């Protein structure tokens, strides 16, 4: 995918003395008193800002925070706590600027934070008049917020249409490179793990991947639906009976290409869903009417681990069992450690997946961890993200 990299503009001296507008993702969690409880996104935004400052640019940064009503400012919608934390991380004063659409005072070597962009009327619906005004504030636009790349809003798409130069910041560029490597030009075999409670929420992803991957590992409630599609009984496990035919189509589509959807040969069951429920390992053919399947069994986990260790590329979205409860965590842990041990290029995304990576301490062993939940899922669906589309369009003239 062709796009202009902000790092190249800085390296070539093209950002020196220029007004740079960075769209970051600073949507951090806060407590009831407005204190930031987790600052990963702020820390992740710093490289692009430093890059711009080091290049001698006048830097403007903005982001959304929460779900404010356009045109109605409330104190809890303010990026003020973010400005304070950003000042600490950068070691310089970061002034917060309100009502900035009609003009911003900022000098080369200085950085300002522009108040919550979703307060601007027309942001969500990407009104052209707002986008054009914002584009006039800068010489270079930098999109560095992958978590918003699936949204065509004023600061994620519109400004990129009208700014003199539109580029990808280091965070977004890394996502674009990793996604391209995993899905556009993958080293084979390409194996995808798609897990979650419902087939319905990931049906289009499963259908899209069925045309691309060499192996499609399903887990959680999705695996239960695929077990039903394979003629197995699943007791009172979470599943979607009305989507069994769709699951069969995915299995058949894979089979027609010489690929497969491995169906569990054993499972871990319990009579109830709770932290201290008694776990029992059973053959997939022996699930009782009052059983709930809460994890894949050890034989299945080992079979899948062998496939992952032999993969060329791995895409991972979702734990394969209720890994929050230790007695139902073996499947997810086995798969996580197999990915860590594999020589494959691996890309992982989604909140529960990131929680599993953190739980098993394998973050250094996954090739790329995607920061965007919804955006990552839309890429797996085969959609072209609006941010990718406009940056590619601008790069090609």
C-alpha positions as CSV (number, residue, x, y, z in Angstrom):
1,X,0.0,0.0,0.0
2,X,1.4,3.4,-1.1
3,X,1.3,6.2,1.5
4,X,3.5,9.1,2.6
5,X,5.4,8.4,5.8
6,X,5.8,11.3,8.2
7,X,9.2,9.9,9.2
8,X,10.4,10.4,5.6
9,X,9.2,14.0,5.5
10,X,11.1,14.7,8.7
11,X,14.2,12.9,7.5
12,X,14.2,14.9,4.3
13,X,13.9,18.2,6.1
14,X,10.4,18.8,4.7
15,X,8.8,19.4,8.1
16,X,11.3,22.1,9.2
17,X,9.4,25.3,10.1
18,X,6.1,23.8,8.9
19,X,2.8,23.6,10.8
20,X,2.1,20.0,11.6
21,X,-1.3,18.7,12.7
22,X,-1.2,15.3,14.3
23,X,-4.4,13.3,14.9
24,X,-3.5,11.1,17.8
25,X,-5.6,8.6,19.9
26,X,-5.6,10.0,23.4
27,X,-8.9,8.5,24.4
28,X,-7.6,7.3,27.8
29,X,-9.7,5.9,30.7
30,X,-10.3,8.2,33.7
31,X,-11.8,7.8,37.2
32,X,-14.7,9.8,38.5
33,X,-12.4,12.6,39.5
34,X,-10.9,12.9,36.0
35,X,-7.6,11.3,36.9
36,X,-6.1,9.2,34.1
37,X,-6.0,5.6,35.2
38,X,-4.0,4.1,32.3
39,X,-1.8,6.2,30.0
40,X,-0.6,3.8,27.3
41,X,-2.2,5.8,24.5
42,X,-0.6,9.0,25.6
43,X,2.8,7.3,25.8
44,X,2.2,5.8,22.3
45,X,1.6,9.2,20.8
46,X,4.9,10.7,22.0
47,X,7.2,9.3,19.2
48,X,5.3,11.2,16.4
49,X,5.2,14.4,18.5
50,X,9.0,14.2,19.3
51,X,9.7,13.4,15.6
52,X,7.9,16.6,14.6
53,X,9.5,18.7,17.3
54,X,13.0,17.4,16.5
55,X,12.4,18.2,12.8
56,X,11.7,21.9,13.8
57,X,8.0,21.9,13.2
58,X,5.2,23.9,14.9
59,X,3.1,21.1,16.3
60,X,-0.6,20.8,16.9
61,X,-2.1,17.6,18.4
62,X,-5.7,16.6,18.8
63,X,-7.8,13.6,19.7
64,X,-11.3,12.7,20.8
65,X,-12.1,11.8,24.4
66,X,-15.2,9.9,25.4
67,X,-18.5,10.6,23.6
68,X,-19.2,14.4,23.9
69,X,-22.1,16.2,22.3
70,X,-20.9,18.4,19.5
71,X,-21.0,22.1,20.4
72,X,-21.7,21.4,24.1
73,X,-18.6,21.6,26.2
74,X,-18.6,19.8,29.6
75,X,-15.6,19.7,31.9
76,X,-15.4,15.9,31.8
77,X,-14.9,16.1,28.0
78,X,-11.8,18.2,28.3
79,X,-8.3,17.0,27.3
80,X,-6.9,19.0,30.2
81,X,-5.6,15.9,32.1
82,X,-4.0,14.6,28.9
83,X,-2.2,18.0,28.4
84,X,-0.8,17.7,31.9
85,X,0.4,14.1,31.4
86,X,1.8,14.9,27.9
87,X,3.8,17.8,29.4
88,X,5.4,15.4,31.9
89,X,6.3,12.9,29.2
90,X,7.7,15.5,26.8
91,X,9.5,17.5,29.5
92,X,8.0,20.8,28.2
93,X,4.8,22.8,28.7
94,X,1.9,21.6,26.5
95,X,-0.7,24.3,26.3
96,X,-4.4,23.2,25.8
97,X,-6.1,25.3,23.2
98,X,-10.0,25.6,23.0
99,X,-12.0,27.0,20.1
100,X,-9.2,26.3,17.7
101,X,-10.9,25.7,14.4
102,X,-10.5,29.3,13.2
103,X,-6.8,29.7,14.0
104,X,-4.0,28.4,16.3
105,X,-0.9,30.3,17.5
106,X,2.1,27.9,17.6
107,X,5.7,28.4,16.8
108,X,8.4,26.0,15.5
109,X,9.7,23.9,18.4
110,X,6.5,24.3,20.3
111,X,3.6,21.8,20.8
112,X,0.0,22.6,21.7
113,X,-2.9,20.3,22.4
114,X,-6.2,21.2,20.6
115,X,-9.3,20.5,22.7
116,X,-11.4,17.4,22.1
117,X,-12.0,17.3,18.4
118,X,-15.5,15.7,18.8
119,X,-16.7,18.9,20.4
120,X,-16.5,20.6,16.9
121,X,-19.8,20.7,15.1
122,X,-19.6,18.5,12.0
123,X,-16.7,16.3,13.2
124,X,-18.6,13.0,13.3
125,X,-20.3,13.5,10.0
126,X,-17.2,14.8,8.3
127,X,-18.7,18.1,7.2
128,X,-16.5,19.6,4.4
129,X,-16.6,23.1,5.7
130,X,-15.1,22.0,9.0
131,X,-12.5,19.8,7.3
132,X,-11.4,22.6,5.0
133,X,-11.0,25.0,8.0
134,X,-8.9,22.4,9.9
135,X,-6.8,21.8,6.8
136,X,-5.9,25.5,6.6
137,X,-4.3,25.3,10.0
138,X,-1.5,23.1,8.8
139,X,1.1,22.4,6.1
140,X,1.3,18.7,6.9
141,X,-1.4,16.4,8.3
142,X,-0.3,13.4,10.2
143,X,-2.7,10.5,11.0
144,X,-1.3,8.5,13.9
145,X,-4.5,7.0,15.4
146,X,-5.2,3.5,14.1
147,X,-8.0,3.1,16.6
148,X,-10.0,5.6,14.6
149,X,-8.8,4.5,11.1
150,X,-12.1,2.8,10.4
151,X,-14.0,6.1,10.9
152,X,-14.4,8.7,8.2
153,X,-14.6,11.8,10.5
154,X,-13.4,15.4,10.2
155,X,-10.0,14.8,11.8
156,X,-9.5,11.2,10.5
157,X,-10.5,11.7,6.8
158,X,-11.8,15.2,5.9
159,X,-8.7,17.1,6.9
160,X,-6.6,14.5,5.0
161,X,-8.5,15.4,1.8
162,X,-7.7,19.1,2.0
163,X,-4.4,19.4,3.8
164,X,-1.4,20.3,1.5
165,X,0.3,17.0,2.5
166,X,-1.4,14.0,4.2
167,X,0.9,11.4,5.9
168,X,0.9,8.4,8.2
169,X,2.6,8.8,11.6
170,X,4.8,6.1,13.0
171,X,2.0,4.3,14.8
172,X,-0.3,4.2,11.9
173,X,2.5,3.3,9.4
174,X,3.5,0.4,11.6
175,X,-0.1,-0.9,11.6
176,X,-0.4,-0.5,7.8
177,X,2.9,-2.3,7.3
178,X,2.0,-5.2,9.7
179,X,-1.5,-5.6,8.2
180,X,-0.1,-5.7,4.7
181,X,2.5,-8.2,5.6
182,X,0.0,-10.5,7.3
183,X,-2.9,-10.3,4.8
184,X,-1.7,-8.8,1.5
185,X,1.6,-10.7,1.2
186,X,1.6,-13.4,3.8
187,X,4.2,-16.1,4.2
188,X,2.4,-19.4,4.0
189,X,0.8,-21.3,5.6
190,X,-1.4,-18.4,6.9
191,X,-3.4,-19.4,9.9
192,X,-6.1,-17.3,11.5
193,X,-7.5,-17.7,15.0
194,X,-10.9,-16.1,15.3
195,X,-12.6,-16.7,18.7
196,X,-15.4,-15.0,20.6
197,X,-18.8,-15.6,22.0
198,X,-20.9,-15.2,18.8
199,X,-20.5,-16.2,15.2
200,X,-22.9,-13.3,14.3
201,X,-20.5,-10.6,15.3
202,X,-17.6,-12.2,13.3
203,X,-19.4,-14.0,10.5
204,X,-18.2,-11.6,7.8
205,X,-14.6,-12.0,9.1
206,X,-14.9,-15.8,9.0
207,X,-16.3,-15.6,5.4
208,X,-13.6,-13.2,4.3
209,X,-10.8,-15.3,5.8
210,X,-12.2,-18.5,4.4
211,X,-11.0,-17.2,1.0
212,X,-7.5,-16.4,2.2
213,X,-6.2,-18.6,5.0
214,X,-4.8,-22.1,5.0
215,X,-6.1,-22.8,8.4
216,X,-9.0,-21.2,10.4
217,X,-9.0,-21.9,14.1
218,X,-12.2,-21.1,15.8
219,X,-12.7,-20.8,19.6
220,X,-15.2,-19.9,22.3
221,X,-18.9,-19.8,21.4
222,X,-17.9,-19.6,17.7
223,X,-16.2,-23.0,18.0
224,X,-19.4,-24.4,19.6
225,X,-21.5,-23.3,16.6
226,X,-18.9,-25.0,14.3
227,X,-19.1,-28.2,16.4
228,X,-22.9,-28.1,15.9
229,X,-22.3,-27.7,12.1
230,X,-20.1,-30.8,12.3
231,X,-22.8,-32.9,13.8
232,X,-21.5,-32.8,17.4
233,X,-23.7,-32.3,20.5
234,X,-22.7,-29.3,22.7
235,X,-25.1,-29.6,25.7
236,X,-26.1,-26.2,27.0
237,X,-23.0,-24.5,25.6
238,X,-23.2,-21.0,24.2
239,X,-23.9,-21.2,20.4
240,X,-26.0,-19.8,17.6
241,X,-28.1,-22.6,16.1
242,X,-29.5,-20.3,13.5
243,X,-26.0,-19.8,12.0
244,X,-25.1,-23.5,11.7
245,X,-25.7,-23.4,7.9
246,X,-23.4,-20.4,7.6
247,X,-20.7,-22.2,9.6
248,X,-21.1,-25.2,7.3
249,X,-20.6,-22.9,4.3
250,X,-17.3,-21.6,5.8
251,X,-16.2,-25.2,6.4
252,X,-17.0,-26.2,2.8
253,X,-15.4,-23.1,1.3
254,X,-12.2,-23.9,3.2
255,X,-12.3,-27.6,2.2
256,X,-12.8,-26.7,-1.5
257,X,-9.5,-24.8,-1.3
258,X,-7.7,-27.7,0.4
259,X,-7.7,-25.7,3.7
260,X,-9.4,-26.6,7.0
261,X,-11.3,-25.5,10.0
262,X,-10.0,-27.9,12.8
263,X,-13.0,-29.0,14.9
264,X,-12.1,-29.8,18.6
265,X,-11.5,-33.5,19.4
266,X,-11.8,-32.9,23.1
267,X,-13.2,-30.1,25.3
268,X,-13.3,-28.8,28.9
269,X,-16.8,-28.7,30.4
270,X,-18.5,-27.6,33.5
271,X,-22.1,-27.7,34.8
272,X,-22.2,-24.0,35.5
273,X,-20.4,-20.8,34.5
274,X,-18.6,-19.5,37.5
275,X,-15.0,-19.0,38.8
276,X,-15.0,-22.0,41.0
277,X,-16.9,-24.4,38.7
278,X,-15.5,-27.9,38.5
279,X,-13.8,-28.5,35.1
280,X,-14.0,-31.9,33.3
281,X,-12.1,-32.9,30.2
282,X,-14.2,-34.9,27.8
283,X,-14.0,-36.2,24.2
284,X,-15.9,-33.9,21.9
285,X,-18.3,-36.8,21.2
286,X,-19.1,-37.2,24.9
287,X,-20.7,-33.8,25.9
288,X,-23.7,-34.3,28.1
289,X,-27.0,-32.4,27.9
290,X,-26.2,-30.4,31.0
291,X,-22.6,-29.6,30.1
292,X,-21.2,-26.2,29.1
293,X,-18.1,-26.2,26.9
294,X,-15.8,-23.5,28.4
295,X,-12.4,-24.4,26.7
296,X,-10.8,-26.6,24.1
297,X,-9.3,-29.8,25.5
298,X,-5.6,-30.6,25.9
299,X,-5.4,-32.9,22.9
300,X,-7.1,-30.2,20.7
301,X,-4.8,-27.5,22.1
302,X,-1.7,-29.6,21.3
303,X,-2.9,-30.3,17.8
304,X,-3.5,-26.6,17.2
305,X,-0.1,-25.7,18.8
306,X,1.7,-27.9,16.3
307,X,-0.1,-26.2,13.4
308,X,0.8,-22.8,14.7
309,X,4.4,-23.7,15.2
310,X,4.6,-24.7,11.5
311,X,2.8,-21.5,10.3
312,X,4.4,-18.8,8.2
313,X,1.9,-16.1,9.3
314,X,-0.5,-16.1,12.2
315,X,-3.4,-13.7,12.7
316,X,-4.9,-13.9,16.2
317,X,-8.2,-12.4,17.4
318,X,-9.8,-13.8,20.5
319,X,-9.0,-16.3,23.3
320,X,-10.3,-19.9,22.7
321,X,-11.8,-20.4,26.1
322,X,-12.8,-18.6,29.3
323,X,-9.2,-17.9,30.1
324,X,-10.1,-15.5,33.0
325,X,-10.9,-18.7,35.0
326,X,-7.7,-20.7,35.4
327,X,-9.4,-24.1,35.0
328,X,-10.6,-23.0,31.6
329,X,-7.4,-21.2,30.5
330,X,-5.2,-24.1,29.2
331,X,-6.4,-23.8,25.6
332,X,-5.7,-20.1,25.3
333,X,-2.4,-20.4,27.2
334,X,-1.2,-23.3,25.0
335,X,-2.1,-21.4,21.8
336,X,-0.4,-18.2,23.2
337,X,2.8,-20.0,23.9
338,X,2.7,-21.8,20.5
339,X,2.5,-18.4,18.8
340,X,5.3,-17.1,21.0
341,X,7.5,-20.1,20.0
342,X,6.6,-20.0,16.3
343,X,8.9,-18.5,13.7
344,X,5.9,-17.1,12.0
345,X,5.1,-13.4,11.5
346,X,2.3,-13.0,14.1
347,X,-0.2,-10.1,14.4
348,X,-2.7,-10.0,17.2
349,X,-5.6,-7.6,18.0
350,X,-8.7,-7.1,20.1
351,X,-9.1,-6.3,23.8
352,X,-9.5,-9.9,25.1
353,X,-6.5,-11.0,23.0
354,X,-4.3,-8.2,24.4
355,X,-5.5,-9.3,27.9
356,X,-4.4,-12.9,27.2
357,X,-1.0,-11.7,25.8
358,X,-0.5,-9.7,29.0
359,X,-1.6,-12.6,31.2
360,X,1.0,-14.9,29.7
361,X,3.7,-12.3,29.3
362,X,4.3,-13.0,25.6
363,X,4.1,-9.4,24.3
364,X,7.8,-9.5,23.2
365,X,7.2,-12.7,21.3
366,X,4.3,-11.5,19.1
367,X,5.6,-9.8,16.0
368,X,3.0,-7.1,16.0
369,X,0.2,-6.2,18.5
370,X,-2.5,-4.1,16.9
371,X,-3.8,-1.1,18.9
372,X,-7.2,-0.8,17.3
373,X,-10.1,-3.1,18.2
374,X,-12.8,-2.1,15.7
375,X,-10.3,-1.1,13.0
376,X,-8.4,-4.4,13.3
377,X,-11.7,-6.4,13.0
378,X,-12.7,-4.4,9.9
379,X,-9.4,-5.1,8.3
380,X,-10.0,-8.9,8.9
381,X,-13.4,-8.5,7.3
382,X,-11.6,-7.4,4.1
383,X,-12.7,-3.8,4.3
384,X,-10.5,-0.9,3.2
385,X,-10.3,1.5,6.2
386,X,-11.2,5.1,5.4
387,X,-7.8,6.3,6.7
388,X,-5.9,3.9,4.6
389,X,-8.0,4.8,1.5
390,X,-7.5,8.6,1.8
391,X,-3.8,8.4,2.6
392,X,-3.2,6.1,-0.4
393,X,-5.2,8.4,-2.6
394,X,-3.2,11.5,-1.5
395,X,0.1,9.7,-2.0
396,X,-0.8,8.8,-5.5
397,X,-1.6,12.4,-6.5
